[in-house]
């Protein structure tokens, strides 16, 4: 057990070095992790990938490590992705395509019970979903940060890029971020097919848009702008052809061009009322949230916003002022526990239920 924990520690440090583009040092840590625990496929996959990133001339050695990883764990999508990236970079697009297809295959239905520990299939599936979401976040977050940095720099310096150049850069970043496209109520995974484009874009634009020192400069952007529009268009067209039987061009184009506003509101009791000002300002500029997320008081304010086509601050303030302690809280007759003399219960239905067509007993009525 001690060796496994030590191996995991070295692996995690290696991942951190990969994020910082210290590929050679990461490769050494992955090797040390393998020496401690050689049966973990993920260690071999990252060993091969870090080797290729550190020295692209050793592509064959890198692929041998990754193939060993896939042999140890045939269901590891990342191994197939790494192999696809390397085949693509070394001029073997047909082989790359086969690896990307393997990476995007649907996961087989989980067994009802895990044979090793007896956990439920649903918990296994939840764990896999969590891993996928985390991986998706790790893939898309740097690209989002690049676009945000670009927009801020363009606002600060209007001479940095013109509108056409900004559109070219942001379209490329939007295409690279595509992971799933929704069409007719179902999600179609496209992330694996865009992996080579995404990797190339991050490698080229990352140091320019997210410089360690200094500002974004036009001189650094111009060399990438010259061929970026054509490369982005070609990649988009390849994606359209590949998924022609599942996704129309319009669905992909809409995913690229339209951005949904998600408003996330925290709690904090009375301090959460600052969100009323935020919602008013958004409404003033004609920006309507497509999704509202909230916790505690933020979730209550989100409820009120969701029932209005346009935000009416005076109406919400009027509702809040109509509330009273007696409408919202009830004292419960319970035994003294843990030194707490009594308990209060929040009755939201009695306080605000009528504004949502629900009476104090939870019955629905006219809205």
Legacy VTK file of the C-alpha trace (Angstrom):
# vtk DataFile Version 3.0
C-alpha trace
ASCII
DATASET POLYDATA
POINTS 367 float
0.000 0.000 0.000
2.860 2.354 0.815
4.331 1.971 -2.662
0.956 2.603 -4.310
0.474 5.820 -2.345
4.004 6.953 -3.141
3.422 6.201 -6.830
0.178 8.179 -6.818
1.965 11.124 -5.216
4.629 11.156 -7.930
1.941 10.827 -10.608
0.030 13.830 -9.279
3.198 15.936 -9.185
3.886 14.838 -12.756
0.413 16.010 -13.817
1.111 19.398 -12.267
4.368 19.679 -14.205
2.527 18.782 -17.416
0.114 21.657 -16.838
3.151 23.930 -16.463
4.657 22.500 -19.682
7.660 21.030 -17.834
7.470 17.865 -19.877
10.946 16.401 -19.284
10.640 16.683 -15.497
7.126 15.232 -15.627
8.422 12.271 -17.662
10.919 11.442 -14.913
8.204 11.493 -12.253
5.943 9.226 -14.304
8.852 6.793 -14.692
9.337 6.785 -10.928
5.614 6.159 -10.419
5.789 3.162 -12.782
8.811 1.744 -10.956
6.762 1.778 -7.748
3.532 0.450 -9.262
3.858 -0.867 -12.839
0.286 -2.199 -13.102
-1.428 1.194 -13.383
-2.211 1.913 -17.033
-2.626 5.658 -16.529
0.978 5.968 -15.373
2.211 4.412 -18.634
-0.110 6.589 -20.736
1.203 9.789 -19.231
4.771 8.549 -19.380
4.420 8.119 -23.142
2.619 11.416 -23.659
5.133 13.417 -21.601
7.988 11.775 -23.534
6.456 12.831 -26.861
5.850 16.366 -25.609
9.441 16.620 -24.353
10.996 15.058 -27.471
8.736 14.554 -30.543
11.515 12.609 -32.301
10.866 9.730 -29.865
7.303 9.188 -31.068
7.728 5.413 -31.431
9.005 5.016 -27.862
6.144 7.167 -26.613
3.550 5.063 -28.453
4.968 1.848 -27.021
4.404 3.186 -23.513
0.870 4.281 -24.333
0.051 0.963 -26.029
1.190 -0.779 -22.841
-1.220 1.466 -20.940
-4.098 0.466 -23.238
-3.224 -3.194 -22.795
-3.417 -2.760 -19.032
-6.685 -0.814 -19.241
-8.522 -1.132 -22.601
-11.284 1.228 -21.420
-8.955 4.174 -20.819
-10.086 6.803 -23.357
-7.080 9.017 -22.706
-4.687 6.354 -24.008
-6.455 6.229 -27.380
-6.520 10.032 -27.514
-2.778 10.241 -26.886
-2.112 7.682 -29.626
-4.364 9.622 -31.974
-2.546 12.880 -31.249
0.835 11.291 -31.970
-0.322 9.609 -35.191
-1.792 12.929 -36.343
1.374 14.854 -35.493
3.580 12.325 -37.293
1.584 12.386 -40.530
-0.601 9.290 -40.115
-4.152 10.707 -40.192
-5.855 7.372 -40.960
-4.367 5.722 -37.882
-5.152 8.822 -35.840
-8.788 8.655 -36.919
-9.078 5.035 -35.772
-7.695 5.911 -32.355
-10.076 8.869 -31.988
-12.965 6.551 -32.890
-11.931 4.191 -30.105
-11.757 7.083 -27.662
-15.269 8.244 -28.529
-16.939 4.808 -28.326
-19.846 4.663 -25.855
-18.929 3.172 -22.495
-20.364 -0.290 -21.983
-23.222 -0.595 -19.528
-21.844 -0.971 -16.022
-22.575 -4.230 -14.176
-25.240 -4.154 -11.518
-22.583 -4.749 -8.863
-18.866 -4.166 -8.858
-17.142 -7.536 -8.434
-14.275 -6.189 -6.344
-16.090 -4.118 -3.755
-19.816 -4.670 -4.304
-20.628 -1.010 -4.931
-23.734 -0.265 -6.966
-23.628 0.301 -10.712
-25.098 3.749 -10.232
-22.225 4.795 -7.973
-19.723 3.520 -10.550
-21.510 5.474 -13.278
-21.604 8.596 -11.098
-17.881 8.274 -10.528
-17.216 7.949 -14.253
-19.398 10.962 -14.989
-17.512 12.987 -12.397
-14.187 12.014 -13.976
-15.470 12.970 -17.432
-16.726 16.332 -16.204
-13.406 17.016 -14.534
-11.511 16.079 -17.689
-13.830 18.259 -19.771
-13.212 21.177 -17.427
-9.448 20.664 -17.633
-9.679 20.671 -21.439
-11.928 23.691 -21.900
-10.881 25.972 -19.033
-7.521 27.082 -20.537
-9.303 27.923 -23.801
-11.921 29.957 -21.926
-9.153 31.800 -20.099
-7.484 32.564 -23.441
-10.672 34.062 -24.879
-11.312 36.072 -21.723
-7.744 37.436 -21.806
-8.171 38.327 -25.486
-11.421 40.219 -24.894
-9.983 42.145 -21.960
-6.868 43.067 -23.921
-8.946 44.187 -26.929
-11.094 46.409 -24.707
-8.034 47.913 -23.027
-6.310 48.520 -26.374
-8.724 48.982 -29.320
-5.758 49.010 -31.728
-4.677 45.502 -30.722
-6.910 43.748 -33.280
-9.767 44.776 -35.549
-13.270 43.243 -35.416
-12.530 40.713 -38.184
-9.347 39.499 -36.488
-11.109 39.211 -33.153
-13.886 37.155 -34.765
-11.283 34.837 -36.316
-9.549 34.222 -32.999
-12.742 33.755 -30.982
-14.267 31.407 -33.562
-11.143 29.253 -33.440
-11.245 29.145 -29.636
-14.974 28.325 -29.670
-14.404 25.462 -32.110
-11.561 24.101 -29.990
-13.843 24.135 -26.919
-16.594 22.076 -28.550
-17.070 18.891 -26.558
-20.687 17.905 -27.144
-23.315 19.282 -29.511
-26.987 18.947 -28.648
-29.384 18.090 -31.453
-32.979 16.933 -31.164
-32.649 16.289 -27.456
-29.463 14.241 -27.485
-25.793 15.102 -27.037
-23.307 14.058 -29.691
-19.693 13.885 -28.529
-17.283 15.688 -30.862
-14.439 16.449 -28.456
-12.196 13.574 -29.528
-12.406 14.551 -33.197
-11.259 18.090 -32.381
-8.393 17.006 -30.149
-5.573 17.634 -32.687
-6.927 21.102 -33.527
-7.367 21.909 -29.828
-3.853 20.776 -28.925
-2.310 22.744 -31.785
-4.279 25.883 -30.944
-3.380 25.709 -27.261
0.280 25.165 -28.105
0.355 28.141 -30.482
-1.914 30.667 -28.770
-1.432 29.738 -25.114
1.906 31.536 -24.648
0.606 34.538 -26.640
-2.768 35.025 -24.934
-1.648 33.916 -21.477
1.912 35.256 -21.252
3.784 34.711 -18.020
5.044 38.299 -18.172
3.908 41.382 -20.002
0.850 42.024 -22.146
-0.681 40.543 -25.275
0.891 42.256 -28.285
-0.191 42.589 -31.882
3.249 41.544 -33.098
2.838 38.170 -31.370
-0.725 37.649 -32.611
-0.198 38.458 -36.296
1.825 35.342 -37.284
-0.992 33.113 -36.013
-3.783 35.113 -37.626
-2.479 34.563 -41.152
-3.528 30.914 -41.457
-5.929 30.563 -38.525
-9.116 31.369 -40.435
-8.425 28.755 -43.111
-7.386 26.139 -40.548
-10.518 26.777 -38.466
-12.807 26.576 -41.493
-11.191 23.344 -42.694
-11.496 21.768 -39.234
-15.152 22.787 -38.957
-15.925 21.377 -42.421
-14.201 18.087 -41.554
-16.317 17.898 -38.404
-19.514 18.537 -40.401
-18.635 15.770 -42.884
-17.714 13.297 -40.195
-20.949 13.758 -38.249
-23.215 14.372 -41.258
-25.496 11.482 -40.314
-25.975 12.758 -36.743
-25.501 16.523 -36.772
-26.604 19.072 -39.371
-24.339 21.983 -40.161
-26.809 24.354 -38.484
-26.465 22.601 -35.099
-22.680 22.862 -35.124
-22.756 26.441 -36.369
-25.250 27.437 -33.662
-23.050 25.871 -30.985
-20.129 27.930 -32.255
-21.921 31.257 -32.606
-24.344 31.357 -29.688
-23.325 31.583 -26.050
-25.836 31.012 -23.268
-25.755 33.199 -20.184
-25.713 31.239 -16.920
-26.315 33.256 -13.759
-24.917 31.693 -10.559
-26.004 33.256 -7.259
-24.635 32.430 -3.830
-26.248 32.719 -0.423
-25.526 34.923 2.534
-28.945 36.054 3.709
-29.462 39.765 3.166
-26.117 40.183 1.415
-27.500 38.143 -1.478
-29.774 41.045 -2.412
-26.891 42.520 -4.398
-28.003 40.079 -7.095
-31.118 42.185 -7.616
-28.860 44.949 -8.921
-26.989 42.467 -11.116
-30.224 41.169 -12.632
-31.469 44.709 -13.233
-28.265 45.656 -15.037
-28.366 42.535 -17.212
-31.979 43.275 -18.115
-31.079 46.877 -18.952
-28.659 45.564 -21.583
-31.156 43.006 -22.896
-29.267 40.000 -21.513
-31.560 37.188 -20.366
-30.098 34.216 -18.473
-30.815 30.846 -20.027
-29.976 28.982 -16.832
-30.217 30.131 -13.207
-28.258 28.447 -10.417
-28.440 29.435 -6.786
-27.900 28.367 -3.222
-29.813 29.510 -0.137
-31.065 33.082 -0.660
-29.569 33.065 -4.154
-31.834 30.170 -5.130
-34.915 32.050 -3.868
-33.992 35.102 -5.920
-33.379 32.823 -8.902
-36.931 31.484 -8.477
-38.366 34.987 -8.737
-36.237 35.784 -11.784
-37.332 32.569 -13.495
-41.017 33.514 -13.341
-40.509 36.822 -15.175
-39.966 37.263 -18.930
-38.246 40.523 -17.979
-36.861 41.338 -14.580
-38.988 43.713 -12.508
-36.969 44.738 -9.469
-39.792 46.755 -7.886
-42.028 43.676 -7.887
-39.422 41.545 -6.103
-38.712 44.283 -3.556
-42.443 44.608 -2.923
-42.760 40.866 -2.311
-39.802 40.889 0.076
-41.274 43.786 2.037
-44.578 41.920 2.389
-42.872 39.047 4.212
-42.761 38.825 7.975
-41.191 36.635 10.625
-44.515 34.933 11.362
-45.163 34.168 7.703
-41.806 32.506 7.181
-40.888 30.782 10.458
-42.534 28.391 12.888
-41.223 27.317 16.296
-41.135 23.564 16.656
-41.925 21.906 19.984
-39.039 19.498 20.317
-36.840 18.182 23.065
-33.693 20.073 23.931
-30.803 18.470 22.003
-27.105 19.348 22.033
-27.807 22.392 24.212
-30.091 23.994 21.600
-33.246 25.100 23.426
-35.644 25.081 20.457
-35.800 24.845 16.689
-37.182 26.982 13.886
-38.488 25.760 10.596
-38.625 27.823 7.435
-42.008 27.719 5.681
-41.351 29.116 2.222
-44.673 27.901 0.853
-46.656 30.027 3.276
-44.490 33.060 2.532
-43.980 33.012 -1.228
-45.865 29.954 -2.511
-48.777 32.004 -3.841
-46.458 33.744 -6.290
-45.741 30.374 -7.889
-49.269 28.936 -7.839
-48.665 26.835 -4.693
-50.613 27.207 -1.457
-49.272 26.743 2.067
-49.998 22.997 1.946
-48.062 22.474 -1.283
-51.154 22.091 -3.515
-50.878 23.651 -6.943
-53.446 26.061 -8.261
-53.813 28.604 -11.049
-50.527 30.280 -11.882
LINES 1 368
367 0 1 2 3 4 5 6 7 8 9 10 11 12 13 14 15 16 17 18 19 20 21 22 23 24 25 26 27 28 29 30 31 32 33 34 35 36 37 38 39 40 41 42 43 44 45 46 47 48 49 50 51 52 53 54 55 56 57 58 59 60 61 62 63 64 65 66 67 68 69 70 71 72 73 74 75 76 77 78 79 80 81 82 83 84 85 86 87 88 89 90 91 92 93 94 95 96 97 98 99 100 101 102 103 104 105 106 107 108 109 110 111 112 113 114 115 116 117 118 119 120 121 122 123 124 125 126 127 128 129 130 131 132 133 134 135 136 137 138 139 140 141 142 143 144 145 146 147 148 149 150 151 152 153 154 155 156 157 158 159 160 161 162 163 164 165 166 167 168 169 170 171 172 173 174 175 176 177 178 179 180 181 182 183 184 185 186 187 188 189 190 191 192 193 194 195 196 197 198 199 200 201 202 203 204 205 206 207 208 209 210 211 212 213 214 215 216 217 218 219 220 221 222 223 224 225 226 227 228 229 230 231 232 233 234 235 236 237 238 239 240 241 242 243 244 245 246 247 248 249 250 251 252 253 254 255 256 257 258 259 260 261 262 263 264 265 266 267 268 269 270 271 272 273 274 275 276 277 278 279 280 281 282 283 284 285 286 287 288 289 290 291 292 293 294 295 296 297 298 299 300 301 302 303 304 305 306 307 308 309 310 311 312 313 314 315 316 317 318 319 320 321 322 323 324 325 326 327 328 329 330 331 332 333 334 335 336 337 338 339 340 341 342 343 344 345 346 347 348 349 350 351 352 353 354 355 356 357 358 359 360 361 362 363 364 365 366
